[in-house]
Amino acid sequence: MSHLPSETLHHLALPEGRITYTDSGHGPLVVLVPGMGDVRATYALLVPVLVEAGYRVVVTDLRGHGDSDTGFRSNGDAVTASDLVALVEHLAAGPAVLVGSSMGGSAALIAAADRPDLVNGVVTLAGFYREAASPAVAALLRLVYRAVFAWPWGGAFWTWYVRSALSKGRPTPGLDERLATLRATYRDRARLRSLRRLAVALDHRQAERRLSDVHTPVLAVFGSADPDFSDAAAELAYARETVDADGVVLEEVGHYPQLQAADEVLAVLLPFLASTTSGTDA
């Protein structure tokens, strides 16, 4: 399902299925990656500004999400990173700056570690640099995810959680429309199954183990009201310590800074893009 009707959809064929992306503008390549349970429209406030600023902006759907195929059997940070590498290779316009929301940020870090020749910068928006849960707690959470993301209530649970927990803090522009899109998406049994598979598979130790191999510039943006981080300032400090990230914690912002604080995100994102793409031909 196309979430912005005017978009032209493109597809990249991978061994287990196709991922879908849009492609706008001209200039240095910027690839935007949603997080778990999200769709391309999460970047609707950023794309036109980035295109106007002179960038080629590609927005991809995750495996099984948005308009991508639902037959993928493997999921998680590492395979998402491999999809990003394949996409940048396919576009033949790199190196790229990868901008990832939530676990999309974790995947972008792995892609930068794997292929520094294709990635000249990483931006994480509420991205995970490490796994917060212990192995025992993670195992318990996998059982919980199997239950809460089951048919037929899984989609209703996810939209409730996005509203009540992940969107804490400042008002989110267009939140009702956003939730309606997510609710419609996860009425599709195959898409809900894809979301469930990803939730069960996620293990951010995959990204944590690769941080020492990340040598590209990194920008980290966190929200102080994000329930996924008990101490957003501590997470930013960890990103600075491990990958020498620049970054900011935005006050009263939850898990989606690109929606709740788009202007403030752009205020740090645009200078970062200018510095990391200064040697890239437009």
C-alpha atoms as an extended CHARMM CRD file, in Angstrom:
* protein
*
       282  EXT
         1         1  MET       CA              0.0000000000        0.0000000000        0.0000000000  PROA      1               0.0000000000
         2         2  SER       CA              1.4380000000        3.3530000000       -1.0320000000  PROA      2               0.0000000000
         3         3  HSD       CA              1.2080000000        5.7620000000        1.8710000000  PROA      3               0.0000000000
         4         4  LEU       CA              1.8330000000        8.9400000000       -0.1340000000  PROA      4               0.0000000000
         5         5  PRO       CA             -0.3380000000        8.5970000000       -3.2780000000  PROA      5               0.0000000000
         6         6  SER       CA              1.7760000000       10.8880000000       -5.4820000000  PROA      6               0.0000000000
         7         7  GLU       CA              4.9060000000        8.7630000000       -5.0290000000  PROA      7               0.0000000000
         8         8  THR       CA              6.4120000000        6.6470000000       -7.7770000000  PROA      8               0.0000000000
         9         9  LEU       CA              7.4030000000        3.3210000000       -6.2770000000  PROA      9               0.0000000000
        10        10  HSD       CA             10.6040000000        1.4830000000       -7.1530000000  PROA      10              0.0000000000
        11        11  HSD       CA             11.5400000000       -2.0520000000       -6.1840000000  PROA      11              0.0000000000
        12        12  LEU       CA             14.7950000000       -3.8030000000       -5.4120000000  PROA      12              0.0000000000
        13        13  ALA       CA             14.7290000000       -7.5760000000       -5.8370000000  PROA      13              0.0000000000
        14        14  LEU       CA             16.5090000000       -9.5150000000       -3.0840000000  PROA      14              0.0000000000
        15        15  PRO       CA             16.7850000000      -13.2990000000       -2.6400000000  PROA      15              0.0000000000
        16        16  GLU       CA             13.7110000000      -13.4850000000       -0.3450000000  PROA      16              0.0000000000
        17        17  GLY       CA             11.5830000000      -10.7750000000       -1.9380000000  PROA      17              0.0000000000
        18        18  ARG       CA             11.4600000000       -7.1360000000       -2.9630000000  PROA      18              0.0000000000
        19        19  ILE       CA             11.8950000000       -4.0150000000       -0.8930000000  PROA      19              0.0000000000
        20        20  THR       CA             10.1820000000       -0.8470000000       -2.0410000000  PROA      20              0.0000000000
        21        21  TYR       CA             11.6260000000        2.6540000000       -2.1460000000  PROA      21              0.0000000000
        22        22  THR       CA             10.9410000000        6.1180000000       -3.5010000000  PROA      22              0.0000000000
        23        23  ASP       CA             13.5090000000        8.3290000000       -5.1770000000  PROA      23              0.0000000000
        24        24  SER       CA             13.2930000000       12.1360000000       -5.2600000000  PROA      24              0.0000000000
        25        25  GLY       CA             15.5790000000       15.0170000000       -6.1200000000  PROA      25              0.0000000000
        26        26  HSD       CA             19.1160000000       15.2870000000       -7.4290000000  PROA      26              0.0000000000
        27        27  GLY       CA             22.4640000000       15.5820000000       -5.7170000000  PROA      27              0.0000000000
        28        28  PRO       CA             24.3890000000       13.6510000000       -3.0510000000  PROA      28              0.0000000000
        29        29  LEU       CA             22.5490000000       10.5170000000       -2.0040000000  PROA      29              0.0000000000
        30        30  VAL       CA             20.6480000000       10.3740000000        1.2970000000  PROA      30              0.0000000000
        31        31  VAL       CA             18.8210000000        7.1530000000        2.2060000000  PROA      31              0.0000000000
        32        32  LEU       CA             16.0890000000        7.3430000000        4.8670000000  PROA      32              0.0000000000
        33        33  VAL       CA             15.1920000000        4.1680000000        6.7690000000  PROA      33              0.0000000000
        34        34  PRO       CA             12.0950000000        3.7550000000        9.0050000000  PROA      34              0.0000000000
        35        35  GLY       CA             12.0850000000        1.7260000000       12.1930000000  PROA      35              0.0000000000
        36        36  MET       CA             10.1570000000       -1.3500000000       13.2420000000  PROA      36              0.0000000000
        37        37  GLY       CA              6.4490000000       -1.1150000000       12.5620000000  PROA      37              0.0000000000
        38        38  ASP       CA              6.8220000000        2.1370000000       10.6420000000  PROA      38              0.0000000000
        39        39  VAL       CA              6.4390000000        3.1410000000        7.0040000000  PROA      39              0.0000000000
        40        40  ARG       CA              8.0160000000        5.6330000000        4.6150000000  PROA      40              0.0000000000
        41        41  ALA       CA              5.5890000000        8.3880000000        5.5960000000  PROA      41              0.0000000000
        42        42  THR       CA              7.5060000000        8.7880000000        8.8550000000  PROA      42              0.0000000000
        43        43  TYR       CA              9.8720000000       11.0090000000        6.8330000000  PROA      43              0.0000000000
        44        44  ALA       CA              7.1920000000       13.1040000000        5.1150000000  PROA      44              0.0000000000
        45        45  LEU       CA              8.2990000000       16.2870000000        6.9200000000  PROA      45              0.0000000000
        46        46  LEU       CA             11.9820000000       15.8460000000        6.0430000000  PROA      46              0.0000000000
        47        47  VAL       CA             11.9230000000       14.7590000000        2.4040000000  PROA      47              0.0000000000
        48        48  PRO       CA             10.7730000000       18.0060000000        0.7230000000  PROA      48              0.0000000000
        49        49  VAL       CA             13.2690000000       20.0740000000        2.7260000000  PROA      49              0.0000000000
        50        50  LEU       CA             16.1410000000       17.7520000000        1.8590000000  PROA      50              0.0000000000
        51        51  VAL       CA             15.2090000000       17.7180000000       -1.8280000000  PROA      51              0.0000000000
        52        52  GLU       CA             14.9830000000       21.5150000000       -1.8440000000  PROA      52              0.0000000000
        53        53  ALA       CA             18.4140000000       21.6320000000       -0.1720000000  PROA      53              0.0000000000
        54        54  GLY       CA             19.9070000000       19.7660000000       -3.1320000000  PROA      54              0.0000000000
        55        55  TYR       CA             19.9520000000       16.0920000000       -2.1710000000  PROA      55              0.0000000000
        56        56  ARG       CA             18.7720000000       12.9400000000       -3.8700000000  PROA      56              0.0000000000
        57        57  VAL       CA             16.5000000000       11.4390000000       -1.2290000000  PROA      57              0.0000000000
        58        58  VAL       CA             15.6200000000        7.7500000000       -1.2590000000  PROA      58              0.0000000000
        59        59  VAL       CA             13.1460000000        6.4410000000        1.3260000000  PROA      59              0.0000000000
        60        60  THR       CA             12.9040000000        2.6910000000        1.7420000000  PROA      60              0.0000000000
        61        61  ASP       CA             10.4280000000        0.3960000000        3.4410000000  PROA      61              0.0000000000
        62        62  LEU       CA             11.7740000000       -2.3560000000        5.6720000000  PROA      62              0.0000000000
        63        63  ARG       CA             11.2780000000       -5.9980000000        4.8100000000  PROA      63              0.0000000000
        64        64  GLY       CA              7.6000000000       -6.8490000000        5.1560000000  PROA      64              0.0000000000
        65        65  HSD       CA              6.6730000000       -3.2410000000        5.9260000000  PROA      65              0.0000000000
        66        66  GLY       CA              4.8660000000       -0.6020000000        3.8770000000  PROA      66              0.0000000000
        67        67  ASP       CA              4.9130000000       -1.6530000000        0.2320000000  PROA      67              0.0000000000
        68        68  SER       CA              7.7550000000       -4.1720000000        0.5110000000  PROA      68              0.0000000000
        69        69  ASP       CA              7.0510000000       -7.8770000000        0.0690000000  PROA      69              0.0000000000
        70        70  THR       CA              5.9320000000       -9.9130000000        3.0780000000  PROA      70              0.0000000000
        71        71  GLY       CA              7.6220000000      -13.2260000000        2.2590000000  PROA      71              0.0000000000
        72        72  PHE       CA             10.9480000000      -12.4980000000        3.9740000000  PROA      72              0.0000000000
        73        73  ARG       CA             11.9340000000      -15.1360000000        6.5180000000  PROA      73              0.0000000000
        74        74  SER       CA             15.0220000000      -13.4030000000        7.9600000000  PROA      74              0.0000000000
        75        75  ASN       CA             14.7970000000      -10.1200000000        9.8630000000  PROA      75              0.0000000000
        76        76  GLY       CA             16.7780000000       -7.8940000000       12.1910000000  PROA      76              0.0000000000
        77        77  ASP       CA             19.4900000000       -5.2610000000       12.2890000000  PROA      77              0.0000000000
        78        78  ALA       CA             22.1070000000       -7.1890000000       10.3160000000  PROA      78              0.0000000000
        79        79  VAL       CA             19.8880000000       -8.2670000000        7.4130000000  PROA      79              0.0000000000
        80        80  THR       CA             18.4110000000       -4.7780000000        7.2220000000  PROA      80              0.0000000000
        81        81  ALA       CA             21.9850000000       -3.4830000000        6.9600000000  PROA      81              0.0000000000
        82        82  SER       CA             22.5890000000       -5.8740000000        4.0670000000  PROA      82              0.0000000000
        83        83  ASP       CA             19.4510000000       -4.5080000000        2.3740000000  PROA      83              0.0000000000
        84        84  LEU       CA             20.7910000000       -0.9610000000        2.7130000000  PROA      84              0.0000000000
        85        85  VAL       CA             24.1190000000       -1.9690000000        1.2060000000  PROA      85              0.0000000000
        86        86  ALA       CA             22.3130000000       -3.6860000000       -1.6700000000  PROA      86              0.0000000000
        87        87  LEU       CA             20.1480000000       -0.6130000000       -2.2170000000  PROA      87              0.0000000000
        88        88  VAL       CA             23.0830000000        1.8240000000       -2.3480000000  PROA      88              0.0000000000
        89        89  GLU       CA             24.8900000000       -0.5330000000       -4.7440000000  PROA      89              0.0000000000
        90        90  HSD       CA             21.7600000000       -0.7860000000       -6.8840000000  PROA      90              0.0000000000
        91        91  LEU       CA             21.3620000000        2.9890000000       -7.0630000000  PROA      91              0.0000000000
        92        92  ALA       CA             24.9900000000        3.3310000000       -8.1760000000  PROA      92              0.0000000000
        93        93  ALA       CA             25.0300000000        6.8720000000       -6.7890000000  PROA      93              0.0000000000
        94        94  GLY       CA             26.9320000000        6.4250000000       -3.5410000000  PROA      94              0.0000000000
        95        95  PRO       CA             28.4970000000        6.9030000000       -1.1930000000  PROA      95              0.0000000000
        96        96  ALA       CA             25.3620000000        7.7390000000        0.7720000000  PROA      96              0.0000000000
        97        97  VAL       CA             24.4360000000        9.2210000000        4.0890000000  PROA      97              0.0000000000
        98        98  LEU       CA             22.1430000000        6.7360000000        5.8370000000  PROA      98              0.0000000000
        99        99  VAL       CA             19.4710000000        8.1990000000        8.1360000000  PROA      99              0.0000000000
       100       100  GLY       CA             17.8060000000        5.5560000000       10.2890000000  PROA      100             0.0000000000
       101       101  SER       CA             14.9410000000        5.7490000000       12.7690000000  PROA      101             0.0000000000
       102       102  SER       CA             15.0240000000        3.3600000000       15.7470000000  PROA      102             0.0000000000
       103       103  MET       CA             16.3590000000       -0.0300000000       14.5670000000  PROA      103             0.0000000000
       104       104  GLY       CA             16.8780000000        1.5510000000       11.1520000000  PROA      104             0.0000000000
       105       105  GLY       CA             19.6600000000        3.5070000000       12.8140000000  PROA      105             0.0000000000
       106       106  SER       CA             21.1970000000        0.3120000000       14.1710000000  PROA      106             0.0000000000
       107       107  ALA       CA             21.1410000000       -1.1710000000       10.6750000000  PROA      107             0.0000000000
       108       108  ALA       CA             22.7580000000        1.9650000000        9.2610000000  PROA      108             0.0000000000
       109       109  LEU       CA             25.6260000000        1.6280000000       11.7470000000  PROA      109             0.0000000000
       110       110  ILE       CA             26.2230000000       -1.9830000000       10.6960000000  PROA      110             0.0000000000
       111       111  ALA       CA             26.1280000000       -0.9730000000        7.0200000000  PROA      111             0.0000000000
       112       112  ALA       CA             28.7500000000        1.7050000000        7.7200000000  PROA      112             0.0000000000
       113       113  ALA       CA             30.9270000000       -0.8760000000        9.4550000000  PROA      113             0.0000000000
       114       114  ASP       CA             30.5050000000       -3.3890000000        6.6360000000  PROA      114             0.0000000000
       115       115  ARG       CA             30.9240000000       -1.0380000000        3.6700000000  PROA      115             0.0000000000
       116       116  PRO       CA             32.6290000000        2.2680000000        4.5250000000  PROA      116             0.0000000000
       117       117  ASP       CA             33.1780000000        2.7470000000        0.7940000000  PROA      117             0.0000000000
       118       118  LEU       CA             29.4080000000        3.0670000000        0.3320000000  PROA      118             0.0000000000
       119       119  VAL       CA             28.5410000000        5.0590000000        3.4720000000  PROA      119             0.0000000000
       120       120  ASN       CA             29.9940000000        8.4780000000        4.1740000000  PROA      120             0.0000000000
       121       121  GLY       CA             27.8050000000        9.3140000000        7.1490000000  PROA      121             0.0000000000
       122       122  VAL       CA             25.1840000000        7.8770000000        9.5230000000  PROA      122             0.0000000000
       123       123  VAL       CA             22.3660000000        9.6900000000       11.2910000000  PROA      123             0.0000000000
       124       124  THR       CA             20.4230000000        7.8300000000       13.9850000000  PROA      124             0.0000000000
       125       125  LEU       CA             17.0460000000        9.1170000000       15.1520000000  PROA      125             0.0000000000
       126       126  ALA       CA             16.2990000000        7.3340000000       18.4360000000  PROA      126             0.0000000000
       127       127  GLY       CA             18.6800000000        4.6390000000       17.2100000000  PROA      127             0.0000000000
       128       128  PHE       CA             19.9040000000        1.6970000000       19.2500000000  PROA      128             0.0000000000
       129       129  TYR       CA             23.6500000000        1.4620000000       19.8000000000  PROA      129             0.0000000000
       130       130  ARG       CA             23.3920000000       -1.4110000000       22.2550000000  PROA      130             0.0000000000
       131       131  GLU       CA             20.9870000000       -3.9930000000       23.6290000000  PROA      131             0.0000000000
       132       132  ALA       CA             19.4360000000       -2.7960000000       26.8740000000  PROA      132             0.0000000000
       133       133  ALA       CA             17.8640000000       -6.1130000000       27.8800000000  PROA      133             0.0000000000
       134       134  SER       CA             19.7730000000       -8.9700000000       29.4460000000  PROA      134             0.0000000000
       135       135  PRO       CA             19.6120000000      -12.3190000000       27.6140000000  PROA      135             0.0000000000
       136       136  ALA       CA             17.0040000000      -13.5830000000       30.0980000000  PROA      136             0.0000000000
       137       137  VAL       CA             14.8250000000      -10.4860000000       29.7580000000  PROA      137             0.0000000000
       138       138  ALA       CA             15.2310000000      -10.5490000000       25.9720000000  PROA      138             0.0000000000
       139       139  ALA       CA             14.0060000000      -14.1480000000       25.8800000000  PROA      139             0.0000000000
       140       140  LEU       CA             10.9710000000      -13.1770000000       27.9520000000  PROA      140             0.0000000000
       141       141  LEU       CA             10.2640000000      -10.2200000000       25.6890000000  PROA      141             0.0000000000
       142       142  ARG       CA             10.2950000000      -12.4680000000       22.6440000000  PROA      142             0.0000000000
       143       143  LEU       CA              7.4940000000      -14.4850000000       24.2230000000  PROA      143             0.0000000000
       144       144  VAL       CA              5.5930000000      -11.2890000000       24.9590000000  PROA      144             0.0000000000
       145       145  TYR       CA              6.0250000000      -10.0750000000       21.3700000000  PROA      145             0.0000000000
       146       146  ARG       CA              4.6900000000      -13.3600000000       20.0310000000  PROA      146             0.0000000000
       147       147  ALA       CA              1.5360000000      -12.7730000000       22.0660000000  PROA      147             0.0000000000
       148       148  VAL       CA              0.9140000000       -9.0450000000       21.6350000000  PROA      148             0.0000000000
       149       149  PHE       CA              1.5880000000       -9.0380000000       17.8770000000  PROA      149             0.0000000000
       150       150  ALA       CA             -0.6310000000      -12.0420000000       17.1820000000  PROA      150             0.0000000000
       151       151  TRP       CA             -3.6470000000      -11.9060000000       14.9020000000  PROA      151             0.0000000000
       152       152  PRO       CA             -6.1700000000      -10.2760000000       15.1740000000  PROA      152             0.0000000000
       153       153  TRP       CA             -5.2780000000       -7.8240000000       17.9510000000  PROA      153             0.0000000000
       154       154  GLY       CA             -1.6300000000       -7.1310000000       17.0740000000  PROA      154             0.0000000000
       155       155  GLY       CA             -2.2910000000       -4.1260000000       14.8620000000  PROA      155             0.0000000000
       156       156  ALA       CA             -4.5560000000       -2.4990000000       17.4370000000  PROA      156             0.0000000000
       157       157  PHE       CA             -1.9110000000       -3.0730000000       20.1040000000  PROA      157             0.0000000000
       158       158  TRP       CA              0.8100000000       -1.5000000000       17.9670000000  PROA      158             0.0000000000
       159       159  THR       CA             -1.1750000000        1.6370000000       17.1310000000  PROA      159             0.0000000000
       160       160  TRP       CA             -2.1230000000        2.0160000000       20.8050000000  PROA      160             0.0000000000
       161       161  TYR       CA              1.5290000000        1.6870000000       21.8060000000  PROA      161             0.0000000000
       162       162  VAL       CA              2.6770000000        4.2200000000       19.1950000000  PROA      162             0.0000000000
       163       163  ARG       CA              0.1670000000        6.7360000000       20.5110000000  PROA      163             0.0000000000
       164       164  SER       CA              0.4330000000        6.1170000000       24.2490000000  PROA      164             0.0000000000
       165       165  ALA       CA              4.1650000000        5.4250000000       24.6690000000  PROA      165             0.0000000000
       166       166  LEU       CA              6.3170000000        6.1520000000       21.6270000000  PROA      166             0.0000000000
       167       167  SER       CA              4.7070000000        9.5330000000       20.9030000000  PROA      167             0.0000000000
       168       168  LYS       CA              5.0880000000       10.9270000000       24.4230000000  PROA      168             0.0000000000
       169       169  GLY       CA              6.0190000000       14.5460000000       24.8610000000  PROA      169             0.0000000000
       170       170  ARG       CA              5.2550000000       17.2040000000       22.2960000000  PROA      170             0.0000000000
       171       171  PRO       CA              2.2330000000       16.8380000000       20.0110000000  PROA      171             0.0000000000
       172       172  THR       CA              2.9080000000       14.8940000000       16.8170000000  PROA      172             0.0000000000
       173       173  PRO       CA              1.5860000000       16.6780000000       13.7130000000  PROA      173             0.0000000000
       174       174  GLY       CA             -0.9120000000       14.4730000000       11.8840000000  PROA      174             0.0000000000
       175       175  LEU       CA             -0.8270000000       11.7740000000       14.5520000000  PROA      175             0.0000000000
       176       176  ASP       CA             -4.3980000000       10.6090000000       13.9370000000  PROA      176             0.0000000000
       177       177  GLU       CA             -3.7320000000       10.1690000000       10.2120000000  PROA      177             0.0000000000
       178       178  ARG       CA             -0.4720000000        8.3880000000       10.9750000000  PROA      178             0.0000000000
       179       179  LEU       CA             -2.2140000000        5.9580000000       13.3090000000  PROA      179             0.0000000000
       180       180  ALA       CA             -4.9720000000        5.3600000000       10.7570000000  PROA      180             0.0000000000
       181       181  THR       CA             -2.3060000000        4.3960000000        8.2130000000  PROA      181             0.0000000000
       182       182  LEU       CA             -0.6460000000        2.0040000000       10.6500000000  PROA      182             0.0000000000
       183       183  ARG       CA             -3.9850000000        0.5290000000       11.6900000000  PROA      183             0.0000000000
       184       184  ALA       CA             -4.9150000000       -0.1130000000        8.0530000000  PROA      184             0.0000000000
       185       185  THR       CA             -1.4680000000       -1.5770000000        7.3530000000  PROA      185             0.0000000000
       186       186  TYR       CA             -1.6850000000       -4.1290000000       10.1410000000  PROA      186             0.0000000000
       187       187  ARG       CA             -5.1750000000       -5.2550000000        9.3080000000  PROA      187             0.0000000000
       188       188  ASP       CA             -3.2970000000       -7.1410000000        6.6210000000  PROA      188             0.0000000000
       189       189  ARG       CA             -2.4600000000      -10.4700000000        8.1970000000  PROA      189             0.0000000000
       190       190  ALA       CA              0.7770000000      -10.8960000000        6.2270000000  PROA      190             0.0000000000
       191       191  ARG       CA              2.0750000000       -7.4680000000        7.2780000000  PROA      191             0.0000000000
       192       192  LEU       CA              1.2300000000       -8.1170000000       10.9170000000  PROA      192             0.0000000000
       193       193  ARG       CA              3.1020000000      -11.4190000000       10.6480000000  PROA      193             0.0000000000
       194       194  SER       CA              6.1180000000       -9.5290000000        9.2640000000  PROA      194             0.0000000000
       195       195  LEU       CA              6.0040000000       -7.0710000000       12.1510000000  PROA      195             0.0000000000
       196       196  ARG       CA              5.8190000000       -9.9450000000       14.6250000000  PROA      196             0.0000000000
       197       197  ARG       CA              8.7790000000      -11.7150000000       13.0220000000  PROA      197             0.0000000000
       198       198  LEU       CA             10.8860000000       -8.5740000000       13.1950000000  PROA      198             0.0000000000
       199       199  ALA       CA              9.9730000000       -7.8680000000       16.8240000000  PROA      199             0.0000000000
       200       200  VAL       CA             10.9350000000      -11.4130000000       17.8080000000  PROA      200             0.0000000000
       201       201  ALA       CA             14.1800000000      -11.3400000000       15.8020000000  PROA      201             0.0000000000
       202       202  LEU       CA             15.5440000000       -7.9770000000       16.9520000000  PROA      202             0.0000000000
       203       203  ASP       CA             18.7820000000       -8.1300000000       18.9120000000  PROA      203             0.0000000000
       204       204  HSD       CA             20.7330000000       -4.8810000000       19.0330000000  PROA      204             0.0000000000
       205       205  ARG       CA             23.8680000000       -6.6990000000       20.1190000000  PROA      205             0.0000000000
       206       206  GLN       CA             24.3200000000       -7.1630000000       16.3640000000  PROA      206             0.0000000000
       207       207  ALA       CA             24.9330000000       -3.4180000000       16.1100000000  PROA      207             0.0000000000
       208       208  GLU       CA             26.7740000000       -3.1420000000       19.4120000000  PROA      208             0.0000000000
       209       209  ARG       CA             29.3980000000       -5.6720000000       18.2940000000  PROA      209             0.0000000000
       210       210  ARG       CA             30.1790000000       -3.6200000000       15.1650000000  PROA      210             0.0000000000
       211       211  LEU       CA             30.5910000000       -0.1670000000       16.6760000000  PROA      211             0.0000000000
       212       212  SER       CA             34.3740000000       -0.4210000000       16.8100000000  PROA      212             0.0000000000
       213       213  ASP       CA             34.3190000000       -0.8280000000       13.0100000000  PROA      213             0.0000000000
       214       214  VAL       CA             32.3410000000        2.3770000000       12.3860000000  PROA      214             0.0000000000
       215       215  HSD       CA             34.7160000000        5.1080000000       11.2240000000  PROA      215             0.0000000000
       216       216  THR       CA             32.3380000000        7.3420000000        9.2610000000  PROA      216             0.0000000000
       217       217  PRO       CA             30.8880000000       10.4990000000       10.8620000000  PROA      217             0.0000000000
       218       218  VAL       CA             27.8220000000        9.8250000000       13.0160000000  PROA      218             0.0000000000
       219       219  LEU       CA             25.0620000000       12.1270000000       14.2160000000  PROA      219             0.0000000000
       220       220  ALA       CA             22.8350000000       10.8280000000       17.0400000000  PROA      220             0.0000000000
       221       221  VAL       CA             19.4730000000       12.3790000000       17.9280000000  PROA      221             0.0000000000
       222       222  PHE       CA             17.5170000000       11.2440000000       20.9780000000  PROA      222             0.0000000000
       223       223  GLY       CA             14.3330000000       12.4060000000       22.6820000000  PROA      223             0.0000000000
       224       224  SER       CA             14.2040000000       12.9470000000       26.4100000000  PROA      224             0.0000000000
       225       225  ALA       CA             10.7020000000       11.4080000000       26.6030000000  PROA      225             0.0000000000
       226       226  ASP       CA             11.5270000000        8.2640000000       24.6150000000  PROA      226             0.0000000000
       227       227  PRO       CA             10.4090000000        5.2270000000       26.6530000000  PROA      227             0.0000000000
       228       228  ASP       CA             12.9570000000        3.0000000000       24.9040000000  PROA      228             0.0000000000
       229       229  PHE       CA             15.7850000000        4.7730000000       26.7380000000  PROA      229             0.0000000000
       230       230  SER       CA             15.7020000000        5.2490000000       30.4840000000  PROA      230             0.0000000000
       231       231  ASP       CA             18.3670000000        7.9560000000       30.1840000000  PROA      231             0.0000000000
       232       232  ALA       CA             18.6370000000        9.5530000000       26.7480000000  PROA      232             0.0000000000
       233       233  ALA       CA             21.6540000000       11.6230000000       27.8010000000  PROA      233             0.0000000000
       234       234  ALA       CA             23.4760000000        8.4380000000       28.7960000000  PROA      234             0.0000000000
       235       235  GLU       CA             22.7120000000        6.9010000000       25.3970000000  PROA      235             0.0000000000
       236       236  LEU       CA             24.1060000000        9.9570000000       23.6540000000  PROA      236             0.0000000000
       237       237  ALA       CA             27.2040000000        9.7520000000       25.8440000000  PROA      237             0.0000000000
       238       238  TYR       CA             27.5900000000        6.0890000000       24.8550000000  PROA      238             0.0000000000
       239       239  ALA       CA             27.3010000000        7.0030000000       21.1570000000  PROA      239             0.0000000000
       240       240  ARG       CA             29.9570000000        9.6640000000       21.6310000000  PROA      240             0.0000000000
       241       241  GLU       CA             32.2420000000        7.2420000000       23.4440000000  PROA      241             0.0000000000
       242       242  THR       CA             31.9120000000        4.3610000000       20.9890000000  PROA      242             0.0000000000
       243       243  VAL       CA             31.6690000000        5.9890000000       17.5400000000  PROA      243             0.0000000000
       244       244  ASP       CA             32.6910000000        9.5800000000       18.3130000000  PROA      244             0.0000000000
       245       245  ALA       CA             29.1680000000       10.7300000000       17.4640000000  PROA      245             0.0000000000
       246       246  ASP       CA             28.0070000000       14.2880000000       17.4840000000  PROA      246             0.0000000000
       247       247  GLY       CA             24.4650000000       14.6110000000       18.7540000000  PROA      247             0.0000000000
       248       248  VAL       CA             21.6720000000       16.1640000000       20.7130000000  PROA      248             0.0000000000
       249       249  VAL       CA             18.8900000000       15.2180000000       23.1350000000  PROA      249             0.0000000000
       250       250  LEU       CA             15.6450000000       16.9990000000       22.2640000000  PROA      250             0.0000000000
       251       251  GLU       CA             13.4850000000       17.8720000000       25.2450000000  PROA      251             0.0000000000
       252       252  GLU       CA              9.9420000000       16.5360000000       25.4860000000  PROA      252             0.0000000000
       253       253  VAL       CA             10.3800000000       14.4170000000       22.3610000000  PROA      253             0.0000000000
       254       254  GLY       CA              9.5800000000       10.7170000000       22.1930000000  PROA      254             0.0000000000
       255       255  HSD       CA             10.6780000000        7.9770000000       19.7980000000  PROA      255             0.0000000000
       256       256  TYR       CA              9.9880000000        9.8700000000       16.5530000000  PROA      256             0.0000000000
       257       257  PRO       CA             11.9920000000       13.1150000000       16.5450000000  PROA      257             0.0000000000
       258       258  GLN       CA             11.5740000000       13.3760000000       12.7590000000  PROA      258             0.0000000000
       259       259  LEU       CA              7.8560000000       13.8800000000       13.3970000000  PROA      259             0.0000000000
       260       260  GLN       CA              7.6850000000       15.6040000000       16.7730000000  PROA      260             0.0000000000
       261       261  ALA       CA             10.6140000000       17.9720000000       16.2360000000  PROA      261             0.0000000000
       262       262  ALA       CA             11.2530000000       18.0730000000       12.4860000000  PROA      262             0.0000000000
       263       263  ASP       CA             12.6330000000       21.6260000000       12.5170000000  PROA      263             0.0000000000
       264       264  GLU       CA             15.1390000000       20.8120000000       15.2500000000  PROA      264             0.0000000000
       265       265  VAL       CA             16.1610000000       17.6090000000       13.5090000000  PROA      265             0.0000000000
       266       266  LEU       CA             16.7230000000       19.5130000000       10.2760000000  PROA      266             0.0000000000
       267       267  ALA       CA             18.7210000000       22.1450000000       12.1700000000  PROA      267             0.0000000000
       268       268  VAL       CA             21.3520000000       19.5050000000       13.0070000000  PROA      268             0.0000000000
       269       269  LEU       CA             20.8280000000       17.2410000000       10.0000000000  PROA      269             0.0000000000
       270       270  LEU       CA             21.4320000000       19.8120000000        7.2520000000  PROA      270             0.0000000000
       271       271  PRO       CA             24.8520000000       20.9440000000        8.5420000000  PROA      271             0.0000000000
       272       272  PHE       CA             25.8240000000       17.3020000000        9.0340000000  PROA      272             0.0000000000
       273       273  LEU       CA             24.8560000000       16.4740000000        5.4460000000  PROA      273             0.0000000000
       274       274  ALA       CA             26.7440000000       19.5070000000        4.1570000000  PROA      274             0.0000000000
       275       275  SER       CA             29.9070000000       18.4430000000        5.9480000000  PROA      275             0.0000000000
       276       276  THR       CA             29.7280000000       14.7470000000        5.0430000000  PROA      276             0.0000000000
       277       277  THR       CA             28.8310000000       15.2620000000        1.3750000000  PROA      277             0.0000000000
       278       278  SER       CA             31.1240000000       18.2290000000        0.6870000000  PROA      278             0.0000000000
       279       279  GLY       CA             33.3010000000       16.0790000000       -1.6050000000  PROA      279             0.0000000000
       280       280  THR       CA             30.3790000000       14.4230000000       -3.3900000000  PROA      280             0.0000000000
       281       281  ASP       CA             29.3720000000       15.6350000000       -6.8270000000  PROA      281             0.0000000000
       282       282  ALA       CA             25.8140000000       16.9030000000       -7.0670000000  PROA      282             0.0000000000
